[in-house]
Amino acid sequence: MSPRKRSNCLETISETSSLNRHEQYCLKNPDFDKDNKISKYRSIECSICLQQFTSYGYFQHSKLHVERMNLDEVINCPLCGYSLENRTLLNAHIHESHDAPTGCCGICFKIVSKEILYGHLKKSHNYEYRI
């Protein structure tokens, strides 16, 4: 199927189903500027792996973390031992309860400081971090 152009925001979409999904998202997006027919995407940082995304890109990206996590797993905080229902709650708990400048590796879920997270991803997982 040839690429189709979405006239409202100038996004190029290749499949009809993707075009319909994009249209529903884009027109409901509060950042969409209808007068200028452009989408003013904000940069959003993933709280798990710290990568930067547009709002739509973040929505797609966050699905990857959900797929990698066992959301039924009970996990204990490595800093205080508090039991949490899943790894997503663990990351939020660490930020809120311990005011720790830490992040959670999105691949192995190891708790590391934000300063060394990029090095951890490259060394431990051979993962090139893209900003």
One Martini backbone bead per residue (centre of mass of N, CA, C, O) as a GRO file, in nm:
protein
  131
    1MET     BB    1   0.098   0.035   0.022
    2SER     BB    2   0.075   0.354  -0.004
    3PRO     BB    3   0.142   0.637   0.118
    4ARG     BB    4  -0.014   0.850   0.347
    5LYS     BB    5  -0.150   1.170   0.411
    6ARG     BB    6  -0.188   1.373   0.689
    7SER     BB    7  -0.327   1.685   0.674
    8ASN     BB    8  -0.334   1.794   0.975
    9CYS     BB    9   0.000   1.701   1.045
   10LEU     BB   10   0.184   1.559   0.812
   11GLU     BB   11   0.164   1.263   0.852
   12THR     BB   12   0.303   0.956   0.756
   13ILE     BB   13   0.101   0.681   0.639
   14SER     BB   14   0.076   0.333   0.534
   15GLU     BB   15  -0.181   0.241   0.697
   16THR     BB   16  -0.509   0.248   0.755
   17SER     BB   17  -0.513   0.168   1.056
   18SER     BB   18  -0.295   0.374   1.137
   19LEU     BB   19  -0.441   0.624   1.040
   20ASN     BB   20  -0.688   0.599   1.224
   21ARG     BB   21  -0.532   0.600   1.491
   22HIS     BB   22  -0.388   0.869   1.447
   23GLU     BB   23  -0.636   1.046   1.414
   24GLN     BB   24  -0.751   0.998   1.695
   25TYR     BB   25  -0.506   1.104   1.847
   26CYS     BB   26  -0.436   1.381   1.721
   27LEU     BB   27  -0.720   1.524   1.762
   28LYS     BB   28  -0.701   1.468   2.091
   29ASN     BB   29  -0.455   1.625   2.122
   30PRO     BB   30  -0.360   1.899   2.317
   31ASP     BB   31  -0.104   1.973   2.112
   32PHE     BB   32  -0.291   2.038   1.889
   33ASP     BB   33  -0.277   2.268   1.611
   34LYS     BB   34  -0.536   2.357   1.415
   35ASP     BB   35  -0.444   2.621   1.274
   36ASN     BB   36  -0.144   2.493   1.186
   37LYS     BB   37  -0.142   2.180   1.149
   38ILE     BB   38   0.011   2.085   1.418
   39SER     BB   39   0.230   1.905   1.634
   40LYS     BB   40   0.322   1.982   1.974
   41TYR     BB   41   0.556   1.806   2.088
   42ARG     BB   42   0.666   1.666   2.372
   43SER     BB   43   0.905   1.585   2.590
   44ILE     BB   44   0.945   1.251   2.723
   45GLU     BB   45   1.039   1.076   3.011
   46CYS     BB   46   1.132   0.776   3.098
   47SER     BB   47   1.115   0.635   3.421
   48ILE     BB   48   1.289   0.373   3.351
   49CYS     BB   49   1.517   0.462   3.098
   50LEU     BB   50   1.529   0.788   3.011
   51GLN     BB   51   1.405   0.829   2.756
   52GLN     BB   52   1.315   1.023   2.477
   53PHE     BB   53   0.981   1.146   2.381
   54THR     BB   54   0.713   1.160   2.238
   55SER     BB   55   0.401   1.112   2.325
   56TYR     BB   56   0.354   0.878   2.124
   57GLY     BB   57   0.623   0.729   2.162
   58TYR     BB   58   0.578   0.669   2.462
   59PHE     BB   59   0.331   0.494   2.435
   60GLN     BB   60   0.476   0.274   2.271
   61HIS     BB   61   0.720   0.223   2.463
   62SER     BB   62   0.566   0.136   2.728
   63LYS     BB   63   0.484  -0.146   2.620
   64LEU     BB   64   0.764  -0.281   2.650
   65HIS     BB   65   0.776  -0.281   2.960
   66VAL     BB   66   0.521  -0.443   3.011
   67GLU     BB   67   0.619  -0.700   2.860
   68ARG     BB   68   0.880  -0.738   3.059
   69MET     BB   69   0.678  -0.752   3.284
   70ASN     BB   70   0.565  -0.892   3.588
   71LEU     BB   71   0.267  -0.775   3.719
   72ASP     BB   72   0.235  -1.019   3.950
   73GLU     BB   73   0.481  -0.939   4.094
   74VAL     BB   74   0.654  -0.945   4.390
   75ILE     BB   75   0.845  -0.668   4.527
   76ASN     BB   76   1.141  -0.554   4.676
   77CYS     BB   77   1.300  -0.310   4.817
   78PRO     BB   78   1.649  -0.254   4.824
   79LEU     BB   79   1.637  -0.017   5.056
   80CYS     BB   80   1.370  -0.131   5.265
   81GLY     BB   81   1.169  -0.394   5.179
   82TYR     BB   82   0.929  -0.306   5.046
   83SER     BB   83   0.625  -0.414   4.922
   84LEU     BB   84   0.542  -0.469   4.578
   85GLU     BB   85   0.352  -0.548   4.292
   86ASN     BB   86   0.571  -0.396   4.101
   87ARG     BB   87   0.815  -0.236   3.910
   88THR     BB   88   0.671   0.031   3.871
   89LEU     BB   89   0.627   0.087   4.176
   90LEU     BB   90   0.922   0.080   4.255
   91ASN     BB   91   1.020   0.327   4.105
   92ALA     BB   92   0.828   0.525   4.244
   93HIS     BB   93   0.915   0.465   4.535
   94ILE     BB   94   1.208   0.556   4.512
   95HIS     BB   95   1.148   0.851   4.436
   96GLU     BB   96   0.950   0.920   4.680
   97SER     BB   97   1.077   0.779   4.951
   98HIS     BB   98   1.410   0.831   4.884
   99ASP     BB   99   1.506   1.057   4.700
  100ALA     BB  100   1.645   0.911   4.462
  101PRO     BB  101   1.892   0.922   4.198
  102THR     BB  102   1.722   0.691   4.037
  103GLY     BB  103   1.701   0.404   3.830
  104CYS     BB  104   1.554   0.170   3.598
  105CYS     BB  105   1.620  -0.088   3.426
  106GLY     BB  106   1.439  -0.191   3.137
  107ILE     BB  107   1.570  -0.489   3.126
  108CYS     BB  108   1.666  -0.585   3.445
  109PHE     BB  109   1.582  -0.381   3.692
  110LYS     BB  110   1.812  -0.236   3.792
  111ILE     BB  111   1.938  -0.032   4.039
  112VAL     BB  112   2.041   0.294   3.934
  113SER     BB  113   2.195   0.559   3.862
  114LYS     BB  114   2.151   0.800   3.633
  115GLU     BB  115   2.456   0.842   3.565
  116ILE     BB  116   2.495   0.506   3.499
  117LEU     BB  117   2.275   0.396   3.307
  118TYR     BB  118   2.408   0.420   3.027
  119GLY     BB  119   2.650   0.235   3.094
  120HIS     BB  120   2.485  -0.012   3.173
  121LEU     BB  121   2.344  -0.060   2.903
  122LYS     BB  122   2.605  -0.100   2.739
  123LYS     BB  123   2.757  -0.314   2.915
  124SER     BB  124   2.516  -0.526   2.990
  125HIS     BB  125   2.335  -0.491   2.687
  126ASN     BB  126   2.440  -0.353   2.431
  127TYR     BB  127   2.308  -0.052   2.454
  128GLU     BB  128   2.207   0.213   2.261
  129TYR     BB  129   2.157   0.533   2.352
  130ARG     BB  130   1.884   0.748   2.266
  131ILE     BB  131   1.802   1.109   2.235
   0.00000   0.00000   0.00000
